[in-house]
């Protein structure tokens, strides 16, 4: 049986422009260990990232997303896995 990994929900804490959202998803899709990355169709601030925790950590995913968001405080928050 092949495992599909773990899914983490990331709150980006703000509504982002469509091109920024696409850039984040494209970036994550290229990272080793990330199986899929997409924003929720229902809540614009939430991103669902399916990944292999043996290859990449949820914190590393969060850090990657943070690089796309300009803010004075925390850009993202890990909600759950």
C-alpha positions, 0 to 999 in steps of 0.5 A: 500500500502506498501512502499519499502523505500528510495534509497540512492546512495553512492560513495565509491570514489575508486574501491574496491576489490571484497571481500571488496565489498561483505563484505560491501553488506553483512554487510548492508543487515544485518542492521535493516531497510536496504532492499537491498544493492548492488554495481552498475553493471555499475559503480564500485564506486557506491552503491545503498542502499534501506532503511527505513528512519524511521529505519535507516538514510543515514548517518548511512549507510554511516558510516557503509560503511566507516568502511570497507575503509582505507583512509586518507580522506573521504571514501564515499560521499552520492550522492542522494536519 
